[in-house]
Amino acid sequence: PQNKKSELLKLNYNLLHGAVQFIDPKGDTLFIAEDSNIFKYVHIGNDLFFHDFREGYFEMVTREGKIKLLSQFRWKIIRKEIVVDNGYGTSASVANTEYSARRSDEINNFVQNENTLFGRELTYFLLGHKEKIFKATKANFLKIYSDHKPEIQQYLKTQNTDFNSAEDLKKLLDFCFGLESV
């Protein structure tokens, strides 16, 4: 049945893959298929995650109100170096490409003799009506709260909101909640 709590399961959130994993009674870690959509919400310790089977897992930064603030942590592959033996010792050939990977084969397919440099990427999102996910941007705030567009634009002008800051986004959400209750 839908919307029913499951029995208590041992789970782990794997930061490298951005996925929740099941830990069986023997302590073995098992992946849960992303497209299975078994879990909508996952509670691990004090953290609550929302799961969208297309976009992955999002940590819930706020839990009150109609619109929730979410964050998603990803590892970003900044550089790969193929290490080769040139006959006189080792040397590295550097690829200058920068790209991001989320649960893709890119994260899983490491090559022998390859050095990979990772960086962290934290992005904020809004969980809207009917559990629709929006990136936390000025345009999306104005779209979601379209009835209060002038007030939000004025707030953004005076507050200098950083859309990469959880604290700034929480303040903006609180302001928007206040507009809806008027």
Phi, psi and chi 1 to 4 in degrees:
 res  aa     phi    psi   chi1   chi2   chi3   chi4
   1 PRO       -  146.2  -10.9   15.8      -      -
   2 GLN   -76.9  157.9  -80.9 -167.3  -29.6      -
   3 ASN    58.0   31.2  -60.8  -33.8      -      -
   4 LYS  -113.3  138.1 -174.9  177.8  177.1 -172.4
   5 LYS   -68.8  141.7  -75.4 -172.1  175.1 -174.9
   6 SER   -84.7  169.0   69.4      -      -      -
   7 GLU   -65.4  162.0   62.4 -177.1   70.9      -
   8 LEU   -66.9  122.9 -167.3   58.7      -      -
   9 LEU  -119.9  150.4  -58.0  171.7      -      -
  10 LYS   -87.9  120.6 -122.7 -178.8  170.5  177.1
  11 LEU  -129.6  158.2  -59.5  171.7      -      -
  12 ASN  -137.1  141.0 -177.9   47.6      -      -
  13 TYR   -98.4  115.1 -176.1   73.1      -      -
  14 ASN   -87.3  109.7 -175.6  -47.0      -      -
  15 LEU   -65.1  -36.0  -77.8  172.2      -      -
  16 LEU   -63.6  -42.8 -178.4   62.2      -      -
  17 HIS   -94.9  -13.4  -65.6  -78.6      -      -
  18 GLY    64.6   39.4      -      -      -      -
  19 ALA  -140.1  152.8      -      -      -      -
  20 VAL   -87.1  137.5  170.6      -      -      -
  21 GLN  -122.3  147.4  -63.5  171.2  -43.6      -
  22 PHE   -91.1  136.5  172.0   68.9      -      -
  23 ILE  -109.2  115.2  -57.9  171.4      -      -
  24 ASP   -77.0  171.2   74.4    6.9      -      -
  25 PRO   -57.4  -24.1  -27.1   35.2      -      -
  26 LYS   -82.9   -8.7  -65.1 -179.5 -157.9  171.7
  27 GLY    94.6    3.1      -      -      -      -
  28 ASP   -76.6  142.5  -67.2  -30.0      -      -
  29 THR   -96.1  130.1  -56.7      -      -      -
  30 LEU  -123.9  134.2  -53.1  169.2      -      -
  31 PHE   -74.8  144.6  -84.6   94.1      -      -
  32 ILE  -101.7  124.6  -60.5  166.6      -      -
  33 ALA   -56.1  129.2      -      -      -      -
  34 GLU   -58.7  -39.2  -82.0  -61.8  -47.7      -
  35 ASP   -82.5    0.5   57.9   -4.2      -      -
  36 SER   -70.6  -30.0   66.8      -      -      -
  37 ASN    53.5   37.0 -150.5   16.2      -      -
  38 ILE   -68.2  -43.6  -66.5  173.4      -      -
  39 PHE  -110.4  131.6  -56.0  114.0      -      -
  40 LYS   -94.5  -39.2 -176.1   57.1   77.0  176.2
  41 TYR  -129.8  138.6  -67.8   91.6      -      -
  42 VAL  -129.5  127.2  176.8      -      -      -
  43 HIS  -108.4  116.1 -161.1 -116.4      -      -
  44 ILE  -124.3  112.6  -59.1  175.0      -      -
  45 GLY    60.3 -126.1      -      -      -      -
  46 ASN   -91.7   -2.6  -67.3  -32.8      -      -
  47 ASP   -94.4  138.6  -60.4  -37.1      -      -
  48 LEU  -117.8  129.6 -178.5   62.7      -      -
  49 PHE  -114.6  141.5  -66.2   87.5      -      -
  50 PHE  -102.5  135.3  170.8   76.8      -      -
  51 HIS  -113.3  123.4  179.5 -120.7      -      -
  52 ASP  -111.6  121.3  179.0  -87.1      -      -
  53 PHE   -66.4  -16.1   77.1   97.6      -      -
  54 ARG   -92.1  -36.2  -74.7 -177.6  -63.2  -95.0
  55 GLU  -103.8  -10.5  -61.1  -62.8  -33.2      -
  56 GLY    98.1 -154.9      -      -      -      -
  57 TYR  -100.5  140.4  -71.0   89.6      -      -
  58 PHE  -128.0  132.7  -61.4   83.0      -      -
  59 GLU   -79.9  135.3 -174.6  172.1   -6.6      -
  60 MET   -83.9  111.8  -63.9 -171.8   71.3      -
  61 VAL   -79.4  -40.8  178.6      -      -      -
  62 THR  -121.5  153.0   62.5      -      -      -
  63 ARG  -125.6   -6.8  -60.4  178.8 -170.1 -178.8
  64 GLU   -97.9  160.7  -68.5   80.2   33.2      -
  65 GLY    83.5  169.7      -      -      -      -
  66 LYS   -71.1  -36.1  -67.7  177.9 -174.4  174.9
  67 ILE  -106.6  130.3  -52.4  -62.2      -      -
  68 LYS  -110.6  148.9  -44.5  -87.0 -169.6  -68.5
  69 LEU   -95.0  129.3  179.9   62.6      -      -
  70 LEU  -120.3  157.4  -51.3  173.8      -      -
  71 SER  -131.6  152.2   67.5      -      -      -
  72 GLN  -135.7  124.5 -170.2  175.1   57.5      -
  73 PHE   -98.3  132.3  177.0   86.9      -      -
  74 ARG  -136.0  149.9  -66.4 -176.9 -177.7  171.0
  75 TRP   -89.0  132.8  -74.1  106.6      -      -
  76 LYS  -109.1  125.2 -176.6  177.5 -177.4  178.3
  77 ILE   -80.5  114.1  -61.0  173.3      -      -
  78 ILE   -89.6  -43.9  -63.6  171.4      -      -
  79 ARG  -153.9  143.8 -175.6  178.1   65.2 -122.7
  80 LYS  -120.5  138.4  -73.5 -172.8  173.3 -170.7
  81 GLU  -123.6  126.8  -62.1  177.4  -10.2      -
  82 ILE   -90.4  120.3  -53.4  -63.4      -      -
  83 VAL   -92.5  123.6 -179.9      -      -      -
  84 VAL  -126.5  156.8  -64.8      -      -      -
  85 ASP   -97.0  117.8 -175.0   -5.6      -      -
  86 ASN   -93.9   10.1   62.2    6.0      -      -
  87 GLY    92.6  -22.4      -      -      -      -
  88 TYR  -111.6    3.5  -61.2  102.2      -      -
  89 GLY   136.3 -178.5      -      -      -      -
  90 THR   -88.6  148.5   40.5      -      -      -
  91 SER  -139.9  164.5   62.9      -      -      -
  92 ALA  -121.7  139.4      -      -      -      -
  93 SER  -104.0  123.6  168.7      -      -      -
  94 VAL  -102.5  131.3  179.1      -      -      -
  95 ALA   -95.6  130.0      -      -      -      -
  96 ASN   -92.1   14.6  -69.8  -33.0      -      -
  97 THR   -81.0  151.1   57.3      -      -      -
  98 GLU  -128.3  129.0 -177.1  175.6  -53.6      -
  99 TYR  -155.9  167.7   50.4   99.2      -      -
 100 SER  -119.1  147.5 -178.2      -      -      -
 101 ALA  -132.6  136.1      -      -      -      -
 102 ARG  -129.3  111.6 -177.6 -171.7   76.6   80.7
 103 ARG    48.1   27.5  -71.7 -173.6  -28.9  -86.2
 104 SER   -93.9  170.5   69.9      -      -      -
 105 ASP   -63.6  -22.9  -69.5  -22.7      -      -
 106 GLU   -58.4  -42.1 -165.4   62.0   47.2      -
 107 ILE   -68.5  -37.5  -71.0  -81.6      -      -
 108 ASN   -80.8  -26.6  -62.1  -39.4      -      -
 109 ASN   -97.5   81.1  -67.9  -29.2      -      -
 110 PHE   -89.0  143.0  -67.6  109.4      -      -
 111 VAL  -104.4  142.2  177.7      -      -      -
 112 GLN   -60.1  142.9 -170.5  174.5   12.9      -
 113 ASN    66.9   34.4  -61.6  -30.0      -      -
 114 GLU  -127.3  128.8 -179.3  177.5   80.1      -
 115 ASN  -100.6  131.5  -67.6  -31.9      -      -
 116 THR  -122.0  130.9  -54.1      -      -      -
 117 LEU  -105.2  124.1  176.6   64.2      -      -
 118 PHE  -107.6  151.7  -69.7   94.4      -      -
 119 GLY  -128.2  160.4      -      -      -      -
 120 ARG   -95.4  145.7  -60.8 -178.4  -36.4  168.4
 121 GLU  -136.4  121.0 -177.3  175.6   72.8      -
 122 LEU  -117.2  121.8 -176.8   64.1      -      -
 123 THR  -122.3  143.9  -51.0      -      -      -
 124 TYR  -106.4  145.4  -67.3   98.1      -      -
 125 PHE  -136.7  165.3  -63.6   85.1      -      -
 126 LEU  -115.9  135.1  -59.3  169.5      -      -
 127 LEU   -98.8  109.5 -179.4   61.1      -      -
 128 GLY   -98.3 -162.5      -      -      -      -
 129 HIS   -60.9  145.2  -56.0  -69.4      -      -
 130 LYS    57.1   29.2  -62.4 -176.8 -178.9  178.4
 131 GLU    56.9   35.9  -62.5 -178.5  -31.7      -
 132 LYS   -84.8  138.6 -172.7  168.7  179.7  174.7
 133 ILE  -104.7  132.1  -63.3  170.3      -      -
 134 PHE  -126.3  140.4  -59.4   88.3      -      -
 135 LYS   -65.8  140.4 -171.2  169.3 -178.0 -172.5
 136 ALA   -76.3   89.1      -      -      -      -
 137 THR  -126.3  164.5   63.0      -      -      -
 138 LYS   -57.3  -46.6  177.4 -178.6  176.3  178.7
 139 ALA   -59.7  -41.4      -      -      -      -
 140 ASN   -72.7  -34.8  -77.0  -28.7      -      -
 141 PHE   -61.5  -44.4  -93.4   93.0      -      -
 142 LEU   -66.2  -32.8  -65.6  172.5      -      -
 143 LYS   -70.6  -47.0 -179.7  177.8  173.5 -178.8
 144 ILE   -66.7  -41.1  -68.3  168.6      -      -
 145 TYR  -107.2   48.2  -65.4  102.1      -      -
 146 SER   -60.5  -26.2   59.0      -      -      -
 147 ASP   -69.3  -16.1  -67.9  -15.4      -      -
 148 HIS  -123.4   29.5  -56.7  -73.8      -      -
 149 LYS   -55.5  -47.9 -168.1  173.6 -179.2  177.4
 150 PRO   -61.8  -40.8  -18.1   26.9      -      -
 151 GLU   -65.3  -39.8  -63.9   96.7  -41.5      -
 152 ILE   -69.6  -41.3  -66.1  169.9      -      -
 153 GLN   -60.4  -41.4  -73.7  174.8  -34.5      -
 154 GLN   -65.3  -42.3 -177.2   59.8   36.6      -
 155 TYR   -59.1  -46.0  175.4   90.7      -      -
 156 LEU   -65.0  -34.3  -67.7  172.4      -      -
 157 LYS   -65.8  -40.8  -78.5 -179.0 -172.6  174.5
 158 THR   -86.3  -25.5   60.7      -      -      -
 159 GLN   -97.5  -13.5  -63.4  -59.0  -47.8      -
 160 ASN    52.8   56.4 -164.1   22.6      -      -
 161 THR   -68.4  130.1  -58.0      -      -      -
 162 ASP   -97.8  114.6  178.1    0.3      -      -
 163 PHE   -77.2    3.8  -72.6   88.3      -      -
 164 ASN  -108.4   12.8  -67.0  -47.5      -      -
 165 SER  -117.4  121.1  164.3      -      -      -
 166 ALA   -59.9  -41.4      -      -      -      -
 167 GLU   -63.6  -44.7  -69.3  -51.2  -48.5      -
 168 ASP   -63.4  -41.0  -77.4    4.7      -      -
 169 LEU   -69.0  -35.7  -69.3  169.5      -      -
 170 LYS   -63.2  -42.9  -75.5 -177.7 -159.6  176.9
 171 LYS   -63.1  -42.1  -71.8  175.8 -172.0  173.9
 172 LEU   -63.8  -42.7  177.0   55.4      -      -
 173 LEU   -62.2  -44.2  -97.4 -179.3      -      -
 174 ASP   -58.6  -42.8  -73.8  -17.6      -      -
 175 PHE   -60.3  -44.9  176.3   78.3      -      -
 176 CYS   -65.6  -38.8  -66.9      -      -      -
 177 PHE   -60.6  -41.4  -68.1  153.9      -      -
 178 GLY   -62.3  -35.8      -      -      -      -
 179 LEU   -66.7  -36.9  -67.3  172.3      -      -
 180 GLU   -70.7  -28.4  -75.9 -164.3  -37.2      -
 181 SER   -83.6   -5.6   62.5      -      -      -
 182 VAL   -80.7      -  172.6      -      -      -
